[in-house]
Amino acid sequence: MSTLQKALDKITAQMTITDEQIEKIAENFRREMVKGLAGGKSSLKMLPSFISTPAGTESGTFLALDFGGTNIRVLLVDLLQDGTFVVREQRIKQLKDEQGQYDYLYSRVPGEVLFDFIADHIAGIAGPESAYSLGHTFSFACAQTAINQATLLHWGKEINVTGVEGVDINTLLAEALVRRGLPGVKPQAITNDTVGTLLTAAYGDPYADIGSICGTGHNTAYLETHMPDRPPMIINIESGFFDAMETTCYDDELDRASEYPGTMRLEKMVAGCYLGNLLRIVARHLLPNGLFATCRQAAEEILEQQGRISSQDISALLSDRSADLAEVAGWLENKLKLTVTSREDRLAMVKMAGVIATRSARLVGATYIGILKHIDPRLEQKHTIAIDGSLYEKLPGYAREIRRMLDGVLKDKAKQVQVRLSKDGSGIGAAIAAAIAVNRQK
């Protein structure tokens, strides 16, 4: 066995999560949920959304704003009263311009500038005379005090726009809409993207009670039905902050180099915006063991560069089924500028990409089990977990691993749990939230 293979086996063992470990993580997650709901010290924020699941009969035309980790989307949505909907128009704008004209991802621009940018994008659908109720899906940790009021607690996903933390998000949006000449567009509701995903699924599925994002970032929301003196309400867990699980030295290195060291430990182990960097760190640690031995110096320089590998690259690595991994060779040459690599090099990169992706799926699945054990300890009812996001939808083997893990841990009770893609749920969910808010005012 080669030195490289021995090192690979060691890392694989460190990052492999057994079913027994899954059960422990799930129980830790459940306990953190209970402590958070009770207002105790917990890594989970357990934020109230002030909204429940829809009846499925909501109707009308609504604007939806989806502020995600990499882009903003504006949709004009017809809700058809029978659990179905039609998207009449949709516009998408990236938060960072490839030509370098603007950057709302890493630069410290003022919040007013960001929300003026958003209002300009909304103006592409709504005119000065338009009158629309708007629902806003905002994919960051907020303290919500009403269905239309939410204060940003903390940016994530490496966004660091100034003057927004501690401020009501819909107030900033409403002021920007007025500045843009759109006074008839009224922000009526604000939700997290996980809440929006759950709302979308529940609009047509009465068993949907968990909504999750597995994409650039990760988070989960669920329907809490057992709070004293409160009707059923969707709770935004902010599960990316969970930290009651073991980490590796590679996770710790990634954490130290991140924008917010020491926080969001689960997110940094499972979310798409971190998986590529995690693979880069692991690959760099393998260089002394013979990885890229024919181009060691070039590899060292490339693998020192944060952001050089993305989750899309992991997907590309896992998609190559050829015997000689020719597509991986092409990726190494084009993306990392490593022109002379061996088949062992390519196999090692594919192996570690798979280990990192599998660990992400299993950790996410462990949190789902924790939620299920909280809301239905004996799993006597049917449940639908609705998931949106590029990892679940596009990363080879990711959705299958979540299902396989649920089946392996829950055994005969797994049939009670359906897991399905809720594509673009966060955008449609914003429209549904606006409809629920308007109905409350009648």
Secondary structure, 3 states (H helix, E strand, C coil): CCHHHHHHHHHHHHHCCCHHHHHHHHHHHHHHHHHHHCCCCCCCCCEECCCCCCCCCCEEEEEEEEECCCEEEEEEEEEECCCCEEEEEEEEEECECCCCCCECCCCCCEHHHHHHHHHHHHCCCCCCCCCEEEEEEECCEEEEEECCEEEEEECCCCCCCECCCCCEHHHHHHHHHHHCCCCCEEEEEEECHHHHHHHHHHHHCCCEEEEEEECCCEEEEEEECCCCCCCCEEEECCHHHCCCCCCCHHHHHHHHCCCCCCCCHHHHHHCHHHHHHHHHHHHHHHHHHCCCHHHHHHHHHHHCCCCCCCHHHHHHHHHCCCCCCHHHHHHHHHHCCCCCCCHHHHHHHHHHHHHHHHHHHHHHHHHHHHHHHHHCCCCCCCEEEEEECHHHHHCCCHHHHHHHHHHHHHHHHHHHEEEEECCCHHHHHHHHHHHHHHHHHC
